[in-house]
Amino acid sequence: MLKSLFLACCLLLSSLAHAAQADPALVKQVNAFVDGWHDDAAHARMGYFDKMAPDGIYIGTDRSELWQREAFREWGRKYFEGKKSAWTFHATRRNVYASPDGKLIWFDELLDTENMGHCMASGVLRRTAAGFEIVHYQLSVAVPNEVVDQVTGLIKKAEAK
């Protein structure tokens, strides 16, 4: 019985590991899509928001920033309309994972940004007949461990006001 349980666990772990490995062709498509999305922001193209699913969520760095797509578009309009650039994110590393059917893709990325320094993000894409759409994206500032106490101290002071 113990041997059967062990084999079942090994098979389950193997299938989960297989589900997470994205096909290199899919990785290339995902990288082009996400890089294009970042490029839309870098060039203040409002099409940036259209790459998000109608039910898509964007979580920014401030704890108040939990945006559904249309609210995010309205908030972001002031950064896009009439501007040359909204914000610039360049991925320096991205890991891409996918469900076995390739319809659900998730990724994590390290970013260099113009105004926030190094950031980290994760996202979820859905593949539709029309292509990819961003269902969920979460951005965070990458805080080095050696300064995290200083940063959290500043956050506590800001929140206390």
N, C-alpha and C positions, 0 to 999 in steps of 0.2 A: 504494500500500500504506500509506504513512504517513497519507494522508488517510482511509483506511478505519479505521485504528487510532484516529485522532483522533475520528472519528465514533462509533466503538464506545465509547470512553472517555466521550464526552459523553453518550451514551445511558445508560450505566451510572451515571454521576454523577447524571443527571436522575432515574433510577428510584430511586436511594438517597435523594435529597432528597425525592421524593414519598412514599416509605415512611415518612419521619420526620415528615411533617406530619400532625398529628392533626386530625381533623374537630372543629369547634367544639362539636358536641353531645357527642362523646366526651370532650373536654376538660372540659366541664361535669360530666359523670358522674364522671370521674376525680377532679376537684377535690372534689366532694361526698363521694366515698368516702374519699379520703385525709384530708380535713378531719374527717370523721366518725371516722376511726381516731384521729386526734390528740385529738379531743374525748373519745373513750372513755378515753384515758389521763388527760386533764385532769379527768375525773370518776370515775376509778378503777373503770371498768366492765371486768370480766374478759372481756367480749366482744371487747375489744381484741385478744386473742390469737387469737380465732376468725377474725379477718379475715386472718390469715396462712394461707398454704397449709400443709397438713400437712408438706410438704417445704420450707417456707419458712425463710429464713435472715435473722437480724437481726445486723448488725455494729455494735457500740456504739463509744464513743470510747476505751475502754481496749483495749489490744492483746489482752487475754485474752477480750474479749467477741465471740465468734463463736458465736452461738446458733442451734440448730435450734429450731423452734417450741415443742416440749414442754419442752425445757430452759429456754428463755426464759420460758415461762409459770411454771415452778417457781421460777426465780430471781426473777421479777417479782411473784410472789404477795405477798410481804411489803410491796410498795409499793402494792398494790391492795386487798387484803382488809381491810375495816374502815376504810379511809381515804376522805377526801373527794376527794383528788387524788393521782395517782401522779407525773406530770410533765406540764408544759404546754408544748406547741410550737405556735406560730402561724406559719403560712407567710406570708411577706411577698412572695414571688415563687415561681412554679412554672412550669416549662416541661414540656410533655407531648408525647410522641412516640409513634407507634404503627406496628406492622407494617401492610401494606396491608389485611389482613383484620380488623384491629382486635382480634385475640385476644391479642396481646402488646403491652403498653404499658410505656414507661419514662419516668421523670421525674426532674428535679432540682429542688430547692427550697432557698430561703433561709428560715431559721427564726429567730424570736425565742423565747427560752426563759426561764423564770423563774430557773433556777439556773446555766445555763452561758453566758448571753449569746447572742451570735449563733452559729448553727450552720448547717451545710450538710448536705444529705442527697441521696441518689439512691435510686431504687427501681425495681423491676420488678413489674408486675402481670400476672396472667393472667386472661383473661375465660373463665369457665366457664358452664355452663347455669344455675348458681345465682347468678352475678354475678362480681364481681371478687374476687381473692385476691392477697395480697402474697407474692411468691415470693422477693424479695430486697430488703433495705433496709439502707443504710449511712449512719450518722450520723457527722459529724465536727464538731469545734469549729472555727469560722472564726477563724484567727489572723492578725491584721494583719501584713503583711510587715515593718513597722518594729519589731515586737517578737518576731519569729520566733526570732531568735538567743537572746534571753532565755528563751523558752519551751523551745526545744530544749536549752538548758543545764540548765534545771530537770528536764527529762525524763531527761537523761543522769545527773544526780545521783540522781534517784529510782531509776533502773534499776541504778545501781551499788550500791545498798544491799542 
